[in-house]
């Protein structure tokens, strides 16, 4: 994993100083070397900050084609690359390196954009095609690796992180419309919080010439319009998933450096560790976060799983003081709003991993997003898949779902009244529970908005920007409601939050590569094709995974319900440093400098929180963390409104 930068100027020459400055900004993504290339006419520049994992000796980038007419910079990993290397050499290509990155260059030379269908892995790359005077940039199917772009002053910029775009000369300004819609919901597949800065959506590529910029899709989930007419046995579905997932884990163990695993007490990371242990010659080191609050700590379950896998258990304790000390650094790495300090905990975890001498870890991210692991998906199943069900029994199950998920209140389950969602209801025919949950949170936020900011968007329909940018008829209409919810979540929260705040940014902050077997596209295509009942079986979430991994996980994990990865909220620990930091930030000049929020109303909320019952404090903690993260971003990037 690395950091990449590209600049394509229509008018002025690109200076060495600019590409060097932007690349250096990504030093944390690639501490093993920063290099750049500028075209002879100085209109194109590519920069690369390298984290060396495959081909430690000859894999430096940018990489040029044999005739020097194509150049590429890559962030990520391509799996199964050795076979493609052999095929390329048999076709007459002369490879300059033995790294996986070079295959994308030559596949493009042979196939153009169709090369993306040959690539398997987590990646983002930018390629300059001199013959056609074209930039070709692409992002992996799920957005594991970030890729941002901006057009400013007749120059097109690409980078792995927004801060590199700022360093290259793109103005640092809030996008007020995106701020409003991010407060409202789960973000947008292509927009960011920053004016004029966009992200290449997952599963898309960009073609840019001196006159045109086009964004094209090359992959999508394609859920079936109906469950299969011929049902196979549960054992057949489990065997199908086991085969694809075990292969995805096995190929992600390939590296020229040690590989570890992140481990919680949940099914996802335990399944990954259990399968990895089967294919690793030595005991794997398993890195686990531990918390000082019993509702959030999973050390006991993780330690039991490590013993079963014969793994080396490596606990990393996190306290409220640790969260407070590392909150600003983690937020600036995320470059987005955060609603819990769990991202800060992952930031601390990745530092511990790097200090232990590791550059690569396997993680369980993505499983909940494809297997309906969160409680709001189970709520959808109960609400919208009622054929033949007893209404009283459904009501009892819904009530029980809320009772057994107290830490999910307001975050993964609705808390309070939602805002108006008639447009969602009209378009989809129902309102996904995660949208209802986010709408209820935004209802808590709206009274805290500055009057002029709220008035500016008072007529905006919730989730209109999201729904208007998706192929509703082609990808949602006629699908099971749970699959529709999964699809919408995967277009927003998966790349914009899960893979950012809990994935790439926190790992790469300390030069650690996270590999995600559950987001191998072959695994996802298998799961998409299986019936909803394999994802949620009665009240059991991720049923097919439990059965597929049963022999490599503990009985405790097999029987355990989903426990979301969260850190203890600041509102539950009012005398500790994290709560003090939240209060000082929101009562002081930091919040006063931001034009979006009414500080007097925020202070009023802070004064009331101590008197709230615990569940309400948990729900409001997300509001406070969003406000604090906005303050940190505003000051850290010196953003203009």
Helices and strands as residue ranges (DSSP letters): E 3-9, H 16-24, G 27-29, E 34-38, E 44-49, E 63-64, E 70-78, H 81-90, H 102-111, G 112-118, E 121-129, E 134-139, E 148-152, E 155-159, H 162-168, H 176-184, E 197-199, E 204-208, E 213-217, H 234-251, E 259-262, H 267-278, E 285-291, H 299-308, E 312-318, H 320-334, H 342-355, E 360-363, H 367-371, H 375-384, H 391-403, G 406-408, H 422-428, H 433-446, H 451-456, H 464-468, H 472-475, H 481-491, H 493-493, I 494-498, H 499-499, I 500-504, H 505-508, E 513-516, G 517-519, H 521-529, H 532-535, E 536-537, E 540-541, H 543-548, G 550-552, H 555-559, G 570-572, H 577-587, H 589-592, H 599-609, H 614-636
